[in-house]
Amino acid sequence: MTLAARLVPVAYRTSLAEPAFRRLLSGLVVSHLGDGMSVVVIAWLALRIAPPDRAGLVVGAAVAAYTLPAAAGALLLARWLSRIPARRLVVANSLLRAGALGAVVLLHLLGQLTAGRYVALLALSSLLAAWGIAGTYTLISEIFPAERRLPANALVGTSQQAAFVAGPALAGLLIAAVHPALVLGLDAASYLLLAVQAGRPGPPATASHTAAAHPASGRAAGSGFRILARRPELVGLIAVTAVFYFLYGPVEVALPLYVADELTGAAGLLGGYWTVFGIGSVVGGLLGGMLTRARQWPVTIAVIAGWGLILVPFGLDAPVGITMACFAVGGLVYGPFPAFSLALFQNAADPADLPAVLAARGAVTTAATPLGAALGGSLVAGLGAAGTLLASGLGTVGLALLIAGTLLLHARHRHTGGCLRCPAPTRSPPTAARTGPH
């Protein structure tokens, strides 16, 4: 065994041994890096093309346009896309992203790029984003059985977190050399690569995954929300994730103001907070992916409670060194959450329903953070930045306690023969609930 093989945990070696997953992951890694660069590029390009008196409005519209239309796409297109095989969903989203972002580059080269056209193309590019994510994790559920999905989810999630550490720095270097519109073209090219890699046919699906690979051949997939109406345990999973993201939203507003006003710090200090968070989340994601035998609901509750606790020192006038360390720990704690929470859906939803269910989940969770950020603006006005961070932390800890109490009540009622319709870990067999996989 080579040194590299010894250093890679067996759970990840097993995942990477699957050629179909390696192809998918290679395209995702590149597209995630492109999106990581776009975190900087989208706002910077908006500043370059906006009228001086409307710069703030254009930047806000551009940032929102790159994410929020995904929720509308999940709702409005469910009738047609819920029956599409997962591979085609990934390819369709990738081609739309590449085409719309490439059109931004073309308009810039022709001297025809205006703020209105820019925002419209960004909105178009994100229309299928929820379906693309749903297709990605449905493909993972097709490639792997339940007990092997968590490491694969963790590799995908960790590549995304790593991209948001490296991508902004790389974008800054490139923007110093060329126009930001040309850098956005690299994001377009990254999605073209993902379309190629995801579009390559894999090995024939096993019998247990045939319905997931070919949903149209089984029972009708239907609307994700109609499916959820019949599955209260999945509604509970979405509610937990959405409330968690909503309670996180005020952090995105309060942290910059905390750094600028209460620490009188510069942008570099704010960047430092997010950098240590990103590094922590990469490490946490990789470690979490090896917890294949951990019970998923306890891990999910621990993540939510842990994130809430790391925000408390911000509201207690703790020194910068302590709050910086807390944010790094916050990344470490949060790292496993995407893989675990998505695994709960992969194991709880029927294979033919998974793309529609994950798209419906995306419609709710995509809107949760912006809504929380909007609330954060009002909270900062009343509580101050530090008070808002403290309130967000305490509210998140309260959410974890509420989930734990609900699950304990459910377990007690089930033990005594009662029936309480609250979130259950999965509808899979007990072994899959412990070892399978967000």
N, C-alpha and C positions, 0 to 999 in steps of 0.2 A: 504494500500500500504506500502511495506517495505521501510526502509531507503535507501537500495541500489536502489530500483526502482525509488525513488524520485530523487536520484542523477544522474541517467542515463536519458538523454534527451529522449523525446518521440520518436523522429525519429529513434534513435538507439534501443530503446525498441521494436519498431515495426519491425525493421530488424531482431533483434535477436529472435523474436517470431517465425520466420520461421525455422522449424527443418532442412530443406535441407540446408539453409544458415548457420545455426549453425554448422552443420557437416563440411561443406566446410571450414568455417572460422577456426575451431579448427585445421584442418590439415594445413591450410595456416600459422597460427600463429607459429606452431612448425617448419615448413619448413623454414619460414622466419628467425627464430632464428638460425637454422642450417646455413643458408646462411650468417647471421650476424657474426657467428663464423668463417666462411670460409674466410671472408675478411682478417683475420689475418692468419689463418691456411694455406691457399694456398701459400701465399708468404713465410711463415716461413718454411713449409715443403720443398719448392723449395730450400731455402737456405741450408737446412740440407743435401739434396741429390745432389746438384750441385757441379761440380768440382770447386775448389777455383778460378781458373782464368776465369770461365764463370758464376759466380754467378748472376751478373746483367742481363745477357742475359736469363738465365733460369727463373729468377723471372719474368721478363717482359713477356716471352713467356707463363708462367703459368697463370699469371693474365689475359692476353689477351685471352688465350684458354678457360677460364671459362665464357667468355661473347660473344666474337665476332662470333664464329661459329653459334650462334643463328640467325644472319642475313643471313648466307649462307643457313641454314636450312629453313628459311622462304621463300627464293627464289627458292631453288632447289626442295623442297618437296611439293610445292603448288599443283601440278597436282594431287597428291595422297591424301594429307591431308585436302584439302579444303572441301571435302565432308564428313569428319569424324565428328560424333556428338561431341559436346563440352566436354562432360564428358569423352569420350575416349581420347581426346587430353590431358586433364589434367592427366589422369592415365598413358598414354604412356610416357609423359615427366617425370613424377615422377618415373616411373619404370626405365627409361633409366638413370636418374640422380643417383638413388639408386644403380643400377647395376654397372655403371662405377666408381662411388666413392667407392663402396664396393670392386671393383677389385683393386683399389689403396691400400686399407687396406690389402687385401689378398696378393698382391705382396710384401708389406712391411713385413708381417709376414713370408713369404717364403724367404726373403732376395733377392728378384729379382726386386725390384723397382729401376728403373733408371730414369734419368731426361727425356729421350726421351719417355719412356713409360708413365711417369707421365703426361707430357704435352699432349700426344695423348689421354689418358683417360679423362683428363679434357675437351679437345675439343669435344670428343664424348658425354660427359655428358651434354653439353650445346646445342647440335644440335637441340633439339626440344623445347628449352626454349621459343622462340617466340610463338610457337603453344600452349605451356602450359599456357602462360599468356593470349593468345587469348581465349583459352577454359575457363579459369577462369572467365573472364569478360562476355563471352557469357552466361555462366551458371547464372551469376547474372542477366543478361537481361532476361533469361528464368524464373527465380524465381520471379522477381519483375516487376511491370509495370514501365513506364518511370518515374513517379513522385516519386518513392521510390528507385531508383537506386543510387542516390547520397550518402545517408547515408551508404548504403552497400559498395559502392566503397571506401568511406572514412575509414570505419572500416578495410578493407583489406589493403589500403595504409598506414594507421596509424600503423597497426601491423608490416608492413615492416620497417617503419621508426624507430619504437621502438626497433626492433630487431637489427638495426644497431647502436643503442646506447648501448644496453645491450650485444649483441653478442660478439663484440671484447673484452670487459672486461672479459666476461666469458671464452672466448678462451684463453686469457692470463693466467688465473688461471689454466685451465686444462693443457695447454702446459707445465706449470711448474711442473706438476705431472706425465704426460705421454707423449709418443711420439706424435708429431703432426699428424702423419698418423692415429692414433687411434682416435684423436679428429675429423678428417675428416670423420671417420666412423659414428659419431653422425649425421653429415649432411646427410649421406646416409640413416640412420635409419629414419630421419625426413621426407624424401621423401617417404619412404615406408608407413609411417603413412598417408601422404597426399594421396597416391594412394588408400589406404583402405577407407579413409573418402570420397574422391571424387567419388570412384567407387560404393558406396552404392546407390542403386536406390532411387530417390526421388518420390514425388507425381506425378501423371499424369500431363502433361503440359496442361495449359489452351488453349483454342482455339486460342487466340492471339499469343501464343508462340509455337504452334506446329511446325511451319516451322523452328524456331530456334533450337528446340530440335531434329528434324529429318530432317536435310538439304537435305539428299539424296532423301526424299520423295517429295520435292518441286522441283523448277526449279534448274538446276545445279548450284552449287555455283561458280565454275570456279576459275580462278586465281585471287588473291586479287588485283594484279596490273591491270589486265584487267577490273575488276570492277571499280577500282579507275579512270581508263581512261574515264569512262562514268559518273563520279561523281566529277566534279571540286570542289564542296564545301568540299568533303572529302580530296581531294588533298591539298586544302588550309589548312585544319586542320593538316595534316601530316607535311606540310612545316613549319607551325608556330612552332610546337613542335620540329621538327628536328633542325631548326635554333636556337631556344632557347637553346636546349641541346648543340649544336655546340658552341655557344657563352659562355656557361658555361664551356666547356672543358678546356680552358686555366687556369681556376681557380685551377684545380687539379694539374697543374704543377707550377703555380706561387705562390700559398699559401705556400707550404713547403719552397720554396726559400725565400719568403718574411720573414717567421719566422726565418729561419736559417741565412740569410745574412743581412737583414735590421733591424731585431729586435735582432739578435744574440741570439735567443732563442733555447731551446732544444725541443726534441720530445714531451715532456709533454705539452708545449704551443700549438704545432700544434694539439695535441689530444684535448686540451681544446677548440680550435675553432670548431672542428667537433662535440664535445660533446654538446656544447651549440646550434649548428645548429640542431643537432638531436633532442634535447629536444624541441626546438622551432617548428620544423616540426611536431612533434607528437601533440603538442597543437594546432598548426594551422590546421592540418588535421582533428582533432576532431571538432574544431569550424567550419571549412568549411563544414563538412558533415551535419551541421544543417541548412545551407543556401539553403534549398530546394526550396525557392521561388525566389532566386536570379537569374538574367539573367547571363547565363554562359559566354558569350563572354566578357562582361564588367569585370567579375571577373578574367577571364583568362588574359586580358590585364593588369589589376591592379597588378596581380601576377608578370607578366614579367617586368613591369616597376618598381615595388617595389624591385625585386631582383637586377635589374641593379643599382638602386639608393644606395643600401646598400654597393656596391663595391666602390663607388666613394671616401669615406673617406680613403680607403687604399692607393689611389694614391695622397692624400693630406697630408701625414705625420701625420695623426691623432694618438693620443696616443693609447696604447694597449687597455685600458679600453673601449674606444669608438669603436674601430674596433671589439672588442669582442662582445660588445652589438649589433653592427650592424649585426654581423653574426648570433646572436641569433634571431634578428628581421628578418633576411633573411630566417631562417628556418621557422619562424612563417608565413611569407608571402608565402613561397613556399609550405607549407603544404597542402593547398587545391588543388594545381595544378593537381596532378595525378588524383584525383577523378573527378574533373571538366572536364579535357581534355578527359578522357576515356568516361565520360558520354556523351560528344558531339558525339563521335563515336557511342555509344550504341543507341542513339536516332536518328542519321542521317542515319545509314546504315540499309538496309533491314535485317530482322532476319536471313534469309538463307545465306546472304553474310558475316555476322559479323565475324565468325572465320577467313575466308580468308582475310578480310579487316584488322582486328586487327593484324594478322600475318605479312601482308605487312607493316603495320605501324611499327611493331616491327623491321622488317628488316632495315628500314630507321633510326629509332630513336636509335637503339642499336649501330649503327656505328657512330652516330653523335658526341657523347661525346669523343670517342677515336680520331676521326679526329680533333676535336677542341683542344684536349690535344696535338696532334702532332703540330698543329699550335702554341700552347702556347709555345712550346720549342723554336721556331724561334722568337716569340715575346719577350720572356724573354731576348734572346741574344741581341735584338735591343733596347728594351724599359726598360729593368730591370723588376724585379718582381712587384714592385709597379705600374709602368707604364702599365704593362700587365693587372693587376687587374682593373686599371682605364679604359683602353681601352675596356675590356670585359664588364664593367658596362655601359659605354656610348653606346657601340654597342647594348646592350640589351635594354636600354631605347629607342634607335632609332628604334629597332624592334617593341616595344610596340606602338610607335607613328605611324609607318608605318601601323600596323594592324588597329589601330583606324581610321586613315585616309582612308584606303581602305574600311572599313565597312561603314563609313559615306558617301563615294562616292556611294557605292552600294545602301544604303538607299535612297539617293537623286535620283539616276537614277530610282529606283523602284517606288518612289513617282511620278516622272514625266513621267512614262511609258517607260523609257529606260531599257536596259538590259545590265548589267555588270557582266560578269562571274567571280565572285570573291567569296571567302568563305562566305557562309551563315550560320547562327547559327545552324539550323537543317532543315530537310525536314519534321519534325514532326509537328503536330498541335501546335498553339501558346502556349497552356497551357503546353504541354510537353516540349516545348523549354524553358519555364521559370522555370519549377519545376523539370524536369528530371535531371539525370545527363543526368577523368583523372585528 
